[in-house]
Amino acid sequence: MSYDPYAPQPPYRRPPSPPAPPTAFPAPPTAFTDFTRPWQPAPPEPSRSPSRPEPLGHQGDLRILRSAYRWQRRTATLTALGYFTLFLVLSAFAPDVMTSTVADGLPAGLLLALLQLPVTWLAIALYEHTARRHVDPIADRIRGLAELDARRGATR
């Protein structure tokens, strides 16, 4: 059988040690019992000093902000692109609708093309509205918590 250096190797396990003599106080169990490198000591247990407070901001706040911002972008983008796509589909597949007259000599296609600018303004206004209403308050709250955390860190 040939040796394959790229084949997965089983992890090295320390051979069992002889049983320790009984003591009045048993040794505390260690979290690092499976040694893959027996020449290295077990990693120290992480400890937080009781005087250091936990940071105020949470990853969940950033997740909520990203989600709100994602919905904001999707809403504004789908408003503008949806109307433009509708205009293109009507131009390609419904030429009778686009050439029909709406008013004295004004074709429906021209009217829909001229409405593209107000629809784009509507998408911008919708973007601004959702930013002020949903995204900015979340961002302000996270910013305030970060400033408070920074002030708390500076006083230490």
matplotlib code that plots the C-alpha trace (Angstrom):
import matplotlib.pyplot as plt

x = [0.0, 1.5, 1.5, -0.8, 0.2, -3.1, -5.4, -7.2, -5.4, -7.1, -6.3, -3.6, -4.9, -2.8, -2.4, -4.3, -2.3, -2.2, -4.9, -4.1, -4.2, -7.5, -7.6, -10.1, -10.8, -11.1, -9.6, -12.0, -12.9, -11.1, -13.0, -10.0, -9.8, -9.2, -5.6, -4.6, -1.2, -0.2, 2.9, 0.8, -1.0, -4.8, -6.0, -7.0, -10.6, -11.9, -12.8, -14.2, -13.4, -16.5, -15.6, -15.7, -19.3, -20.8, -21.0, -24.4, -24.7, -25.7, -25.2, -29.0, -29.3, -27.0, -29.0, -32.2, -30.6, -29.4, -32.8, -34.5, -32.1, -32.5, -36.3, -35.8, -33.6, -35.9, -39.0, -37.5, -35.8, -38.9, -41.0, -38.8, -37.8, -41.2, -42.8, -40.0, -40.4, -44.1, -43.5, -41.1, -43.4, -46.3, -44.1, -43.0, -46.2, -49.1, -48.3, -52.1, -52.3, -49.2, -50.4, -54.0, -54.7, -55.5, -56.4, -56.2, -53.4, -51.5, -50.6, -50.7, -47.0, -45.9, -47.9, -46.4, -42.9, -43.5, -44.8, -41.5, -40.0, -42.7, -42.5, -38.8, -39.5, -42.0, -39.4, -37.0, -39.7, -40.5, -36.8, -36.6, -39.8, -38.8, -35.3, -36.8, -39.5, -37.7, -33.9, -32.8, -34.3, -32.5, -29.2, -29.5, -30.2, -27.1, -25.0, -26.1, -25.2, -21.8, -21.1, -22.2, -20.0, -17.0, -17.6, -17.8, -14.5, -12.8, -13.6, -11.9]
y = [0.0, 3.4, 6.4, 9.2, 12.6, 14.2, 11.5, 12.7, 11.6, 10.7, 13.3, 12.4, 11.3, 11.2, 7.7, 7.1, 8.1, 5.8, 6.5, 9.2, 8.3, 9.2, 12.6, 14.4, 17.0, 15.7, 17.8, 20.0, 18.8, 20.6, 21.8, 20.8, 17.1, 16.1, 17.1, 17.4, 18.8, 17.3, 19.5, 22.6, 23.4, 23.7, 27.2, 29.3, 29.8, 33.2, 35.4, 38.9, 41.2, 42.1, 45.8, 45.9, 46.5, 44.8, 46.9, 48.5, 47.8, 44.4, 42.6, 42.4, 46.1, 46.1, 43.2, 45.2, 48.3, 46.3, 44.7, 48.1, 49.6, 46.6, 47.0, 50.7, 50.1, 47.4, 49.6, 52.6, 50.4, 48.4, 51.5, 53.1, 49.9, 48.4, 51.3, 51.4, 47.6, 48.1, 50.8, 48.5, 45.5, 47.6, 49.0, 45.5, 43.5, 46.0, 48.4, 49.0, 50.4, 52.6, 54.1, 54.7, 58.4, 59.6, 63.2, 65.3, 63.7, 62.6, 58.9, 56.8, 55.8, 59.4, 60.1, 57.0, 58.1, 61.6, 60.0, 58.3, 61.5, 61.9, 58.2, 58.6, 61.6, 59.4, 56.7, 59.3, 60.7, 57.1, 56.5, 59.7, 58.9, 55.4, 56.6, 59.2, 56.9, 53.6, 53.6, 56.9, 56.2, 52.8, 54.3, 57.2, 54.7, 52.6, 55.8, 57.0, 53.6, 53.6, 57.2, 56.1, 53.1, 55.2, 57.7, 54.8, 53.4, 56.7, 57.1, 53.8]
z = [0.0, -1.0, 1.1, 0.0, 1.6, 0.6, 2.1, 5.2, 8.4, 11.6, 14.4, 16.8, 20.2, 23.3, 24.6, 27.8, 30.9, 34.0, 36.5, 39.0, 42.7, 44.3, 45.9, 48.1, 45.3, 41.8, 39.0, 37.2, 33.7, 30.9, 27.8, 25.6, 25.9, 22.3, 21.7, 18.1, 19.0, 22.3, 22.6, 23.0, 26.2, 26.3, 25.4, 28.4, 29.1, 28.0, 30.9, 30.9, 33.8, 35.7, 35.6, 31.8, 30.7, 27.6, 24.5, 23.9, 20.2, 18.9, 15.6, 15.5, 15.1, 12.1, 10.6, 11.0, 9.4, 6.4, 6.0, 6.1, 3.7, 1.4, 1.3, 0.7, -2.4, -3.7, -3.4, -5.2, -7.9, -8.6, -8.9, -11.6, -13.4, -13.2, -15.0, -17.6, -18.1, -18.5, -21.1, -23.0, -22.9, -24.2, -27.0, -28.1, -27.7, -27.8, -30.6, -31.1, -27.5, -28.0, -31.3, -30.1, -29.5, -26.0, -26.9, -30.0, -31.9, -28.7, -28.9, -25.8, -26.3, -26.2, -23.1, -21.3, -22.4, -21.0, -17.7, -17.2, -15.7, -13.1, -12.2, -11.7, -9.4, -7.6, -7.1, -5.7, -3.3, -2.2, -1.5, 0.6, 2.4, 3.4, 4.4, 6.7, 8.1, 8.4, 7.8, 9.4, 12.9, 13.0, 11.9, 14.4, 17.2, 16.2, 15.9, 19.4, 20.9, 19.2, 20.5, 24.0, 23.8, 22.6, 25.5, 28.0, 26.5, 26.8, 30.5, 31.3]

ax = plt.figure().add_subplot(projection="3d")
ax.plot(x, y, z, "-o")
ax.set_aspect("equal")
plt.show()
